[in-house]
Amino acid sequence: MTSLRKHTSLSEAILKRLKLIQVVELDIKISKCKLIQNLKKNVDGEVINFSTHLLEPFSQGFSKYKGKVGYKGFIVKKRSRLFDIGKNITVVTGAIKQKDKSLRLTLIFDGFRGVVKLYYALLGIFYLWYLISILGGHSNDISTILIMTILQMIFFIGMPYLIMRRSIRYIRSEILRDLSKLTR
């Protein structure tokens, strides 16, 4: 269900340096069966993908989180509500390992998923086309156009980045608080 690899690729290393992927390890004093049972009670068993994300604020859900919980780990996401814009981007992948009388939870918070990848790909293609067309044209104010384009690029690249970082901070505090409640 969850694959936590020891070796990371170059893109994962870059995302970790940008703090768009964060890893947290916890030691919890609870049995594995009890934790999984508590997680299954508090997570709606739904698939996390792009098509379910579109109509999610209008869906009826009883739990705060949605995803899949298994014996080896879990994949959860905070359920989107109608006016929770940008707080529900992050997906949490967790691995559960039993060590003596405690559990070792490894949580991976991934804020760079689905729609955001598509957004940055389309943005890159658009700006590449736009800059090539500007540099190929014969305009007198090319320096002004380039400065305005660079400022616009900073805004369109920076704002989603800040939203993703805020989403990771928010879901991280929510998950850690809810896990502490589940282990009582």
SEKOL-727934 format. One line per 4 residues: for each residue z, y, x of C-alpha. Coordinates in nm, 2 decimals. Each point is the difference from the previous one (the first is absolute). Layout:
% SEKOL-727934
Z:Y:X  ...
END
This chain:
% SEKOL-727934
0.00:0.00:0.00  0.10:0.25:0.27  -0.15:0.00:0.34  0.21:0.19:0.25
-0.19:-0.03:0.33  0.16:0.07:0.34  -0.32:0.14:0.14  -0.13:0.32:-0.16
-0.35:0.14:0.01  -0.10:0.34:0.13  -0.02:0.15:-0.35  0.35:-0.13:-0.08
0.14:0.14:0.32  -0.16:0.34:-0.09  0.14:-0.01:-0.35  0.35:-0.08:0.13
-0.02:0.29:0.24  -0.10:0.23:-0.29  0.29:-0.16:-0.20  -0.23:-0.12:-0.28
0.13:-0.36:0.07  0.37:-0.04:0.06  0.20:-0.32:0.07  0.36:-0.04:-0.09
0.22:-0.31:0.07  0.31:-0.06:-0.19  0.28:-0.26:0.02  0.15:-0.08:-0.35
0.29:-0.22:-0.08  -0.14:-0.19:-0.30  -0.16:-0.34:-0.05  -0.38:-0.02:0.00
-0.02:-0.15:-0.35  0.23:0.26:-0.15  -0.21:0.29:0.15  -0.33:-0.15:-0.12
0.15:-0.05:-0.35  0.12:0.36:-0.01  -0.33:0.13:0.12  -0.19:-0.20:-0.26
0.22:0.15:-0.27  -0.08:0.35:0.12  -0.37:-0.03:0.08  -0.28:-0.04:-0.26
-0.24:-0.27:0.12  -0.32:0.19:0.02  -0.29:0.02:0.25  -0.01:0.31:0.22
-0.35:0.12:0.04  -0.23:0.30:-0.06  -0.11:-0.10:-0.35  0.36:-0.03:-0.14
0.10:0.33:0.17  -0.24:0.21:-0.22  0.17:-0.07:-0.34  0.34:-0.08:0.13
0.18:0.32:-0.12  -0.10:-0.10:-0.36  0.11:-0.36:0.03  0.33:-0.13:-0.14
0.23:-0.14:0.26  0.36:-0.09:-0.02  0.08:0.00:0.37  0.00:0.28:0.25
-0.23:-0.20:0.24  -0.30:-0.22:-0.04  -0.14:-0.26:0.24  0.06:-0.36:0.11
0.32:-0.17:0.12  -0.01:-0.33:0.17  0.22:-0.22:0.21  -0.13:0.13:0.34
-0.03:0.36:-0.10  -0.12:0.26:-0.24  -0.25:0.28:-0.06  0.12:0.28:-0.23
-0.10:0.34:-0.11  0.19:0.26:-0.20  -0.14:0.01:-0.35  -0.19:0.32:-0.07
0.12:0.23:-0.27  -0.20:0.27:-0.17  0.10:0.30:0.21  0.11:-0.17:0.33
-0.30:0.13:0.20  -0.02:-0.13:0.35  0.34:-0.18:0.01  -0.14:-0.34:-0.08
-0.26:-0.05:0.27  0.21:-0.21:0.24  0.00:-0.38:-0.02  0.29:-0.19:0.14
-0.05:-0.34:0.16  0.31:-0.20:0.08  0.07:-0.32:0.19  0.33:-0.19:-0.06
0.15:-0.22:0.27  0.34:-0.18:-0.04  0.23:0.03:0.31  0.33:-0.18:-0.04
0.18:0.16:-0.29  -0.21:0.32:-0.01  -0.36:0.09:-0.07  -0.24:0.18:0.23
-0.23:0.22:-0.20  -0.30:0.16:0.17  -0.15:0.27:-0.22  -0.34:0.16:0.08
-0.07:0.33:-0.19  -0.37:0.06:-0.01  -0.12:0.33:-0.13  -0.36:-0.02:0.11
-0.15:-0.22:-0.28  -0.29:-0.03:-0.24  -0.11:0.33:-0.14  0.11:0.19:0.31
-0.23:-0.20:0.22  -0.29:0.06:-0.24  0.09:0.37:-0.01  0.00:0.04:0.38
-0.32:-0.20:0.04  -0.19:0.22:-0.25  0.15:0.31:0.15  -0.11:-0.10:0.35
-0.36:-0.07:-0.13  -0.01:0.33:-0.18  0.12:0.21:0.29  -0.23:-0.18:0.24
-0.30:0.08:-0.22  0.12:0.36:-0.06  0.05:0.07:0.37  -0.33:-0.15:0.10
-0.18:0.21:-0.27  0.18:0.32:0.12  -0.07:-0.06:0.37  -0.36:-0.08:-0.08
-0.06:0.31:-0.20  -0.08:0.35:0.13  0.29:0.22:-0.12  0.13:0.31:0.16
0.36:-0.06:-0.11  0.04:-0.35:0.14  0.33:0.07:0.16  0.16:0.13:-0.32
-0.14:-0.30:-0.19  0.14:-0.24:0.26  0.35:0.17:0.00  0.02:-0.02:-0.38
-0.12:-0.36:0.00  0.26:-0.10:0.26  0.27:0.17:-0.21  -0.12:-0.18:-0.31
0.00:-0.33:0.19  0.36:0.05:0.12  0.11:0.06:-0.36  -0.19:-0.29:-0.15
0.11:-0.24:0.27  0.36:0.14:0.04  0.11:0.01:-0.37  -0.06:-0.37:-0.08
0.18:-0.08:0.33  0.30:0.20:-0.10  0.00:-0.16:-0.34  -0.01:-0.35:0.15
0.29:0.08:0.24  0.20:0.13:-0.30  -0.08:-0.31:-0.19  0.13:-0.22:0.28
0.32:0.20:0.03  0.06:-0.02:-0.37  -0.07:-0.37:-0.05  0.20:-0.08:0.32
0.31:0.16:-0.14  -0.06:-0.15:-0.34  -0.05:-0.36:0.13  0.30:0.02:0.23
0.22:0.13:-0.27  -0.12:-0.27:-0.25  0.04:-0.28:0.26  0.36:0.11:0.06
0.06:-0.02:-0.38  -0.17:-0.35:-0.02  0.22:-0.14:0.27  0.33:0.08:-0.17
END
